[in-house]
């Protein structure tokens, strides 16, 4: 559960993706254990849900970053930050 929550919080900076995958695997294992023992099912479900959400958010961030880099690739050699922002605005409009 902890890895899923940390993964969800850090999924915007790509660290959350690998943490969430580990959290998902452990959450599924915990669900199987909870099915046998009858204890801890709530935490296991929380781990699976938060880890899944973190994986989805990490994927969406990666797609957005690739799209943004593709749209603004001509702006990466500016002389100043002001020129960079003007170039990005021009390419995104």
BELPESUL-V621478 format. One line per field, one symbol per residue. phi: phi as a letter, one per 40 degrees, with the letter a starting at -180 (. if undefined). A space follows every 10 residues. Layout:
# BELPESUL-V621478
phi = ???
This chain:
# BELPESUL-V621478
phi = .ccccccccb ccbgccdccc cccccccccc cccccccgbg cccccccccc cccccccccc cccccccccc cbccccbcca ccccccccdc ccc
